[in-house]
Amino acid sequence: MEFNIKSGSPEKQRVACVIVGVYEARKLTFAADLLDRTANGFISDVIRRGDMEGKLGSTLLLHSVPNVLCDRVLLVGLGKEREFRAKEYRDAVRASIKALSQTSATEAVSYLTELTIKKHDVEWMVEQATVVTEDVLYRFDQFKTKTDEAARALRRLTPAVPRRSDLAEGEKGLQTGLAISRGMKLARDLGNLPGNVCTPSYLAEQARTLAETLGVESQILEQDELATLGMGSFLAVAKGSHESPRLIVLQYHGAKNASDNPVVLVGKGITFDSGGISLKPGAKRWTK
């Protein structure tokens, strides 16, 4: 997926699709209103007929809107304007990408990133839109012999910013969003790998590679070192697998002040079924 930051009026975008929002009570956002004025009230007329109420997450795709340069206009419901906050924004972006994925549009310009949310700036709006978009489009096809990717899938998304002076801030948000998305993708890929592939040694190698790439410290403790440290519970669980265990430690020293409290994240990876699945009843298991 390719992302670009742009500032410009929606009616002048010569792209496959332009994405704008509609609040409940059929209230058009600023970008949607600009399109509507250019189209001589075409959008407001469609909304007046009842096809789009503005309910959060609802979508309506319009083709051949008069006097605009884009092929399609995607209307996205934002819910009640007074209740439109961070969660609602992410829900609206998610709905827009899902709806867009059902079309043959390969590129789009989204004006949802121009919306205003209290205590959140342009950088945050673009960052969150990037993360949500990548999350919606995530696929794990590593073990598929044939993927079901559409011939004309979404390949380019352009988050819009209100002013040219916002371009630098939007670009910063984009880069942060992409970094977060890459981390999420790696975590999801590892979680989706089967246990006979994503073994402790495999995880350790991935951690070393990640540390080298990002310039962070890594420490991999193996079975003998774990025994020396007296980590009996850890080793006892690991006896359920033929694979020897690893304890992976990654350290990033990036605090602004040396006195800042550290943030510690602890996780576990298991290469076999530890009982959680077996304890959960299957569908319709219990019958009268």
NORKA-V434771 format. One line per field, one symbol per residue. ss: DSSP state (H for helix, E for strand, C for the rest). phi: phi as a letter, one per 30 degrees, with the letter a starting at -180 (. if undefined). burial: + if it has 9 or more other C-alpha atoms within 8 Angstrom, else -. Layout:
# NORKA-V434771
ss=???
phi=???
burial=???
This chain:
# NORKA-V434771
ss=CEEEEECCCHHHCCCCEEEEEEEHHHEECHHHHHHHHHCCCHHHHHHHCCCCCCCCCCEEEEECCCCCCCCEEEEEEEECHHHCCHHHHHHHHHHHHHHHHCCCCCEEEECHHHCCECCECHHHHHHHHHHHHHHHHCCCCCCCCCCCCCCCCCCEEEEECCCHHHHHHHHHHHHHHHHHHHHHHHHHHHHHCCCCCCCHHHHHHHHHHHHHHHCCEEEEECHHHHHHCCCHHHHHHHCCCCCCCCEEEEECCCCCCCCCCCCCCCCCCCCCCCCHHHHCCCCCCCCC
phi=.ccbcbbldddcdcbdaccbcbddiidddedddddddddhiddddddddjdbcjdeidbbccchdeicdddbbccbdcidedcdbedddddddeddddddddccdcbacccddddcbeibceedededddddddddddbccecddbdcdddccdcbbcdccdbddcddddddddddddddddddddddddddddddcddedddddddddddddcicdbbccceddddddiddddddddddbddddbccbcbbcbddbdddddcccbbbbccaddjddddcdddhdcbd
burial=--+-++++-++++-++++++++++-+-++-++++++-++-++++-++----+++++++++-+--+--+++++++++++++---+---++++++++++++++--+++++++++++--+----+++++++++++++-+----------------++-++++++----++-++++++++++-++---+---+-----+--+++++++--++--+----+-+-++++--++---+---+--+-----+++-+-+--------------------+-----------------
